[in-house]
Amino acid sequence: MYQYYNGLVIREGTEGVPADYVEALFEDAGWAKNTPAWQKEKFSLIFKNSTWAFTVWDHNNMIGMVRVISDKIMVANVMDLVVLSEYRGKGIGKKLVELCVQKLPHGDWFAHTSTDNFNFYERCGFEVKDRSKNGTCAYYGYIQARKDGHR
């Protein structure tokens, strides 16, 4: 599936995500540096066992991504949400989270992250229990289910 967002293309799928683009995003975010050649395949293998993934493209450049690990029924974890620094602040990350939650709207979602990202996740509808240290943000789908009249 493809969709358009502010002149960008968002692709859904875990197949065929180029490792070199993922590595570049991780390096830009400060998550990777000087990865040895023998470890580079991990940047594509991480998608193999992911439940869902979305990548964001500006023409032929992947500028953002998110992976999800889930049981597809009750719970899901946001993994590796990253947007290239020059594209941040344009709503791309929030759009990726929205697309994720749409996959399991009445499930519980978790994002394990640093305190620097708490405000972002709160803007996406997640709750933060302890703001004093890195931890988990949670989106409780049952609350939305009640609003939708399903519980």
Number of C-alpha atoms within 10 A of each C-alpha: 7 12 11 11 13 8 10 15 17 23 17 18 17 20 12 10 21 13 17 14 17 23 21 18 23 20 15 16 14 9 12 12 12 8 10 7 7 7 8 15 13 13 17 18 16 16 21 13 12 16 16 20 24 23 23 25 18 13 10 7 9 22 23 26 26 22 24 25 17 19 11 12 12 14 17 23 19 21 18 20 21 22 25 18 12 9 13 13 10 11 12 22 22 17 14 24 18 14 17 22 20 11 14 18 20 22 23 20 24 21 22 16 18 13 17 10 14 23 15 13 21 14 10 17 16 20 17 17 11 12 14 7 10 14 18 20 27 19 24 18 18 16 16 15 14 11 10 10 8 10 10
